[in-house]
């Protein structure tokens, strides 16, 4: 019913924003991987609400509990379930939304599909659902790093019309985490923070773009035809709340180039590896990773729930005015960074396991005899 993602490394998230808790069941994780709640908590702390003056003031520690699949600090190869209990619940803030639809939110479509919805905090449509993804992503990141040395770094590239200058090939996690907006361009970050604060004071919201790079990705990940690596990446990040656009490599800017301008020419490096001189393909060609850095961008719309008055209708179709209460992010971008990283990790981990399962790990390089 749309709650499970992946093939060999499969995750199923559960829970609602104001229910007892949220979490994830992870199936297909290899056995004997060392993992702890503390490692997972590091990623959840980057996602949690109330972490800065430009995020929702909801106070949740988002403390995770591993309730199955791990014994004496190592994975068993059995399903791993992780639970985070909801603590700071103020459902009364949503009373006026029991029958009134928030513009551009999931309220009306959930009613249209199911005939019932949990109006408290958005229920299942809340970004709180992503806790399970981020927890699973922490495990996927560790597998990728341990098996192949893969490093995934996401960051805020743009807020509204403010865009940072960032080199995806050099950016570090420390640079990303050096400010509350998670933009490694410190000068631009200051202006982004001022913009978000001003828009938040006005009772409004804003959107932007998260860029994410995966480095040291092995060649050969991805499946023709319908399971191309970029297709699964697109599905993964476009399933995130508030996501509205996806690009890889040159993205839409590539449409302004000719083939001779856009093509990534090949060469052989000093180690005998076939490389590309440029990376407009974004690390993927023909749906399969080519060993270059995978670079994606995800566009996020402004937060739908705002304090400004808006015209809308209720469940009876009657026109009314809504000025939403509650605690909401004036901009989702800073907290979306670990979410994008998690989805990148889930897709790459799944394809790594599928690649090893189908082709094995001992294959000749191009130019060598089979």
C-alpha positions in Angstrom: 0.0 0.0 0.0 2.9 2.3 -0.8 4.6 2.1 2.6 7.5 -0.1 1.5 10.6 1.0 -0.5 13.4 -1.1 -2.1 14.0 -4.6 -3.4 16.7 -6.5 -1.4 17.2 -3.7 1.2 13.5 -3.1 2.0 12.2 -0.5 4.4 8.6 -0.1 5.6 7.8 3.0 7.6 4.8 3.3 10.0 3.1 5.8 12.3 1.4 9.2 12.3 2.5 12.6 13.4 0.5 12.7 16.6 0.0 9.0 17.2 2.0 6.9 19.7 5.1 6.9 17.6 6.7 6.5 14.2 9.4 4.1 13.0 10.6 1.6 10.4 11.1 -2.1 9.7 14.2 -2.9 7.7 14.4 -6.2 5.9 17.4 -7.5 3.9 20.2 -5.9 6.0 23.2 -8.3 5.9 24.1 -10.0 9.2 27.0 -9.1 11.5 27.0 -5.4 10.7 27.9 -3.5 13.9 25.2 -0.9 14.6 24.0 1.0 17.6 21.2 3.3 18.6 23.8 6.1 19.1 24.9 5.9 15.5 21.3 6.1 14.3 20.6 8.9 16.7 23.3 11.1 15.1 21.2 11.2 11.9 17.9 11.6 13.7 19.2 14.6 15.6 20.0 16.3 12.3 16.3 15.8 11.2 14.5 16.4 14.5 12.3 19.5 15.1 13.2 22.3 17.5 16.9 22.2 16.6 17.2 25.9 15.7 15.4 29.3 15.4 14.5 28.6 11.8 12.7 25.3 12.3 9.5 24.3 13.9 9.5 24.9 17.7 8.0 21.4 18.4 10.3 19.9 21.0 10.9 16.2 20.2 14.2 14.4 21.2 13.3 11.7 18.7 15.1 9.1 20.8 15.2 5.8 18.9 14.8 2.3 20.2 16.0 -0.7 18.3 13.4 -3.4 19.2 14.5 -6.3 17.0 17.1 -7.5 14.6 20.2 -6.5 16.5 21.9 -8.7 19.2 25.0 -7.7 21.1 25.6 -4.8 18.8 25.4 -6.7 15.5 22.7 -7.2 13.0 21.2 -10.7 12.9 20.1 -10.7 9.3 16.5 -10.7 10.5 14.1 -7.7 10.3 15.3 -4.7 12.2 12.6 -2.5 13.7 13.3 0.9 15.1 10.7 2.9 17.1 10.6 6.6 18.0 7.8 7.6 20.4 6.0 10.9 20.0 6.2 13.1 23.1 5.5 16.8 22.4 2.0 16.4 21.0 -0.4 19.4 20.9 -3.3 18.1 18.8 -5.6 21.0 19.9 -3.6 23.2 17.5 -5.2 21.4 14.6 -8.9 21.6 15.8 -9.8 24.1 13.1 -8.4 21.7 10.5 -10.8 18.8 11.3 -13.0 19.8 8.4 -11.1 22.6 6.7 -8.6 21.9 4.0 -5.2 23.5 4.0 -4.3 24.9 0.6 -1.7 22.7 -1.2 -1.7 20.2 1.7 -2.7 16.5 1.6 -5.9 17.1 3.6 -8.3 17.2 0.6 -6.7 14.4 -1.3 -6.5 12.0 1.7 -10.3 12.6 2.2 -10.9 12.0 -1.5 -9.0 8.8 -1.5 -9.9 7.2 1.9 -13.0 9.1 3.2 -11.1 9.5 6.5 -7.9 11.1 7.6 -6.0 11.9 10.8 -6.1 15.7 10.9 -3.8 15.9 13.9 -0.5 17.2 12.6 -1.3 15.9 9.1 -1.2 12.2 10.3 0.6 10.0 7.8 1.2 12.9 5.4 3.4 14.7 8.0 7.2 14.9 7.5 7.4 13.1 10.8 7.0 9.9 8.8 10.5 10.5 7.5 12.0 9.6 10.8 11.8 5.9 9.7 13.6 6.7 6.4 16.4 8.6 8.2 16.9 5.8 10.7 17.1 3.2 7.9 19.4 5.5 5.9 21.9 5.6 8.8 22.2 1.8 8.5 22.4 2.0 4.7 25.1 4.6 4.9 27.2 2.3 7.1 26.9 -0.6 4.7 27.9 1.6 1.8 30.9 3.0 3.6 32.0 -0.3 5.0 31.7 -2.2 1.7 32.7 0.4 -0.8 33.9 3.5 1.0 30.9 5.5 -0.3 30.4 9.0 1.2 27.1 10.9 1.0 26.9 14.6 1.7 23.8 16.7 1.2 23.4 20.5 1.7 21.1 23.4 1.0 22.1 24.9 -2.3 19.3 27.5 -2.7 16.6 29.2 -0.6 14.1 31.1 -2.7 16.4 33.3 -4.9 19.5 33.0 -2.8 22.0 30.4 -4.2 25.2 29.2 -2.6 28.4 28.5 -4.4 29.4 25.0 -3.4 31.8 22.4 -5.0 30.1 19.0 -4.6 33.4 17.3 -5.2 35.0 18.9 -2.2 32.2 19.8 0.3 32.4 18.2 3.7 29.9 17.3 6.4 31.6 19.7 8.8 31.1 22.5 6.4 27.4 21.6 6.0 26.9 21.4 9.8 28.7 24.7 10.5 25.5 26.7 10.4 21.8 26.1 11.1 20.6 26.4 7.5 23.1 23.7 6.3 24.5 25.7 3.4 28.3 25.3 3.2 28.6 28.8 1.6 28.8 30.7 4.9 28.2 34.2 3.4 25.1 33.0 1.6 24.0 31.0 4.6 23.8 34.2 6.7 21.5 35.8 4.1 19.4 32.6 3.9 18.9 32.6 7.7 17.8 36.3 7.6 15.4 35.6 4.8 13.8 32.6 6.5 13.4 34.5 9.8 11.7 37.4 8.0 9.3 35.3 6.0 8.5 33.3 9.2 7.7 36.5 11.1 5.3 37.4 8.3 3.5 34.1 8.8 4.6 32.8 5.5 7.0 30.1 4.2 9.6 29.6 1.4 11.2 26.7 -0.5 14.5 25.9 -2.2 16.9 23.3 -3.5 18.9 20.6 -1.7 21.9 19.2 -3.6 23.4 15.8 -2.6 26.6 14.1 -3.8 27.6 10.4 -3.4 31.4 9.9 -3.8 33.3 6.7 -4.3 30.2 4.9 -5.8 31.2 1.6 -7.5 30.7 1.2 -11.2 27.8 -1.0 -12.3 25.0 0.0 -10.0 21.6 0.2 -11.7 19.3 -2.0 -13.7 18.1 -1.5 -17.2 15.3 -0.7 -18.2 12.8 0.3 -15.6 15.1 0.2 -12.6 17.7 2.6 -13.9 19.7 4.1 -11.0 18.6 7.7 -11.6 14.9 6.5 -12.0 15.0 4.9 -8.5 16.8 8.0 -7.1 14.1 10.2 -8.6 11.4 8.0 -7.1 13.1 7.9 -3.7 13.6 11.7 -3.3 10.3 12.6 -5.0 8.5 10.5 -2.3 9.7 13.0 0.3 7.1 15.5 1.6 7.1 18.8 -0.2 9.4 17.6 -3.0 8.5 19.1 -6.4 11.5 18.6 -8.7 14.5 16.3 -9.5 17.7 16.8 -11.4 20.8 14.8 -11.9 24.1 16.0 -13.3 23.5 18.9 -15.7 19.7 18.5 -15.3 17.6 21.0 -17.2 20.6 23.1 -17.9 21.8 20.4 -20.3 19.0 21.2 -22.6 20.8 24.5 -23.5 23.9 22.6 -24.7 24.8 20.8 -27.9 25.9 17.1 -27.8 29.5 18.1 -28.3 29.3 20.5 -25.4 27.4 18.1 -23.1 29.1 14.7 -23.7 31.5 13.5 -21.0 34.7 12.4 -22.9 36.5 9.3 -21.6 40.1 8.8 -20.7 42.2 6.3 -18.7 43.8 7.5 -15.5 47.1 6.6 -14.0 45.6 3.6 -12.2 44.2 2.3 -15.5 40.6 3.2 -14.6 38.3 4.5 -17.3 37.1 7.9 -16.2 35.3 10.9 -17.7 36.9 14.3 -18.1 33.6 16.1 -17.1 30.6 14.9 -15.2 27.5 16.3 -16.8 26.0 12.9 -16.6 26.0 13.1 -12.8 27.7 9.8 -12.3 25.2 7.7 -14.2 25.1 6.7 -17.9 22.5 4.4 -19.4 21.0 4.0 -15.9 24.2 2.5 -14.5 26.8 4.2 -12.3 30.1 5.0 -14.0 32.3 5.5 -11.0 32.1 9.3 -11.0 30.4 11.3 -8.3 26.6 11.0 -8.3 25.1 14.5 -8.0 21.4 15.2 -7.6 19.2 18.1 -6.8 15.8 18.1 -5.2 13.4 21.1 -5.3 11.2 21.6 -2.2 8.1 23.8 -2.3 7.3 26.3 0.5 5.7 24.7 3.5 1.9 24.5 2.9 0.8 25.2 6.4 1.2 29.0 7.1 -0.3 31.5 9.5 -1.4 33.9 6.8 -5.1 33.9 6.0 -5.9 31.9 2.9 -9.2 31.1 1.1 -10.2 27.5 1.1 -13.1 25.1 1.6 -14.3 22.6 4.2 -15.3 19.0 3.7 -18.8 20.1 2.8 -17.4 22.3 -0.1 -18.3 25.5 1.7 -15.9 28.4 1.2 -14.1 29.7 4.2 -10.9 31.4 5.5 -8.0 29.6 7.2 -5.1 31.0 9.2 -3.4 27.9 10.4 -2.1 27.5 14.0 0.3 25.0 15.2 4.1 24.6 14.9 5.5 24.5 11.4 8.8 25.0 9.6 8.9 28.3 7.7 11.3 26.5 5.4 11.7 22.7 5.2 15.2 22.8 3.5 17.5 22.6 6.6 15.8 19.5 7.9 15.3 18.0 4.4 19.1 17.6 4.0 19.3 14.3 6.1 16.1 13.1 4.4 17.6 13.4 0.9 20.8 11.8 2.1 18.8 8.9 3.6 16.9 8.3 0.3 20.2 8.4 -1.7 21.7 5.9 0.7 18.6 3.6 0.6 18.7 3.5 -3.2 22.4 3.0 -3.5 22.5 0.3 -0.8 19.7 -1.6 -2.4 21.4 -1.5 -5.8 24.7 -2.5 -4.3 23.2 -5.6 -2.9 21.3 -6.3 -6.1 24.5 -5.8 -8.2 26.5 -8.2 -6.0 23.7 -10.7 -6.1 23.4 -10.7 -9.9 26.9 -10.2 -11.1 29.2 -11.2 -8.2 32.1 -9.1 -7.1 34.9 -10.6 -9.2 34.5 -9.4 -12.7 37.3 -8.3 -15.2 37.8 -4.6 -15.9 37.2 -3.3 -19.4 40.2 -4.2 -21.6 41.1 -7.3 -19.6 40.5 -10.9 -20.7 37.5 -12.6 -19.2 
